[in-house]
Amino acid sequence: MPKIYRVFGKRGRITIPYEIRQKVGLSYNDILSFCDSTDGKTVLLRREKICNDCKNEVTLAEFLDTLSEEQQRAVLVCLSVK
């Protein structure tokens, strides 16, 4: 795949190109984690699972719907900090 360039916006946002989302299998409500490398120039993007032992894939919205409002707040705060 050739290099694909995107401009980093002033609000710190960037769009992951469609070709990459499709190849990696990213979809709406997937949970992503970011990690920098030791060289300080590379960022690793990873799609995370909510549950390692789940038999069915669950979206974040479906998972949050099973929690109380207080638990939902705690989960969202935790995810935003990580």
C-alpha positions as CSV (number, residue, x, y, z in Angstrom):
1,M,0.0,0.0,0.0
2,P,1.4,3.4,-0.9
3,K,1.9,6.1,1.7
4,I,-1.3,8.0,2.5
5,Y,-1.0,11.5,4.0
6,R,-3.4,13.4,6.2
7,V,-3.2,16.8,7.8
8,F,-3.2,16.9,11.6
9,G,-6.0,19.4,12.5
10,K,-5.7,22.2,14.9
11,R,-8.1,20.4,17.3
12,G,-5.7,17.4,17.4
13,R,-7.9,15.3,15.1
14,I,-7.0,13.2,12.2
15,T,-9.1,10.8,10.0
16,I,-7.8,7.3,9.6
17,P,-8.0,6.7,5.8
18,Y,-10.8,4.4,4.6
19,E,-8.3,2.0,2.9
20,I,-6.6,1.4,6.3
21,R,-9.8,1.1,8.2
22,Q,-11.1,-1.4,5.7
23,K,-7.8,-3.4,5.7
24,V,-7.5,-3.5,9.5
25,G,-11.2,-4.1,10.0
26,L,-12.0,-1.0,12.0
27,S,-15.6,-0.1,12.4
28,Y,-17.9,2.3,14.3
29,N,-17.6,2.1,18.1
30,D,-14.4,0.1,18.0
31,I,-12.1,0.9,20.9
32,L,-8.6,2.0,19.9
33,S,-5.4,2.4,21.9
34,F,-2.4,4.5,21.0
35,C,1.2,3.8,22.1
36,D,4.4,5.6,21.2
37,S,7.6,3.8,20.3
38,T,11.0,4.2,21.9
39,D,12.2,6.3,18.9
40,G,9.6,8.9,19.7
41,K,8.6,9.1,16.0
42,T,6.2,6.2,15.6
43,V,2.7,5.7,17.0
44,L,1.2,2.2,17.2
45,L,-2.6,2.1,16.8
46,R,-4.4,-1.0,18.1
47,R,-8.0,-2.2,18.1
48,E,-8.9,-3.4,21.5
49,K,-11.4,-6.0,22.6
50,I,-13.8,-5.3,25.4
51,C,-13.7,-8.9,26.6
52,N,-11.1,-11.5,25.8
53,D,-13.5,-14.5,26.6
54,C,-16.6,-13.2,24.9
55,K,-18.1,-15.5,22.3
56,N,-19.9,-12.7,20.5
57,E,-18.3,-9.4,19.5
58,V,-19.9,-6.6,21.4
59,T,-19.8,-2.9,20.5
60,L,-18.9,-0.3,23.0
61,A,-22.5,1.1,22.9
62,E,-24.0,-2.4,23.5
63,F,-21.6,-2.9,26.4
64,L,-22.3,0.5,28.0
65,D,-26.1,-0.1,27.7
66,T,-25.7,-3.0,30.1
67,L,-24.2,-0.8,32.8
68,S,-25.8,1.7,35.2
69,E,-25.3,5.4,34.6
70,E,-22.6,5.6,37.3
71,Q,-20.8,2.6,35.8
72,Q,-21.0,4.1,32.4
73,R,-19.4,7.4,33.6
74,A,-16.6,5.4,35.3
75,V,-15.9,3.4,32.2
76,L,-15.8,6.5,30.0
77,V,-13.5,8.4,32.4
78,C,-11.2,5.4,32.5
79,L,-11.1,5.0,28.7
80,S,-10.5,8.8,28.3
81,V,-7.5,8.6,30.7
82,K,-5.9,5.6,29.0
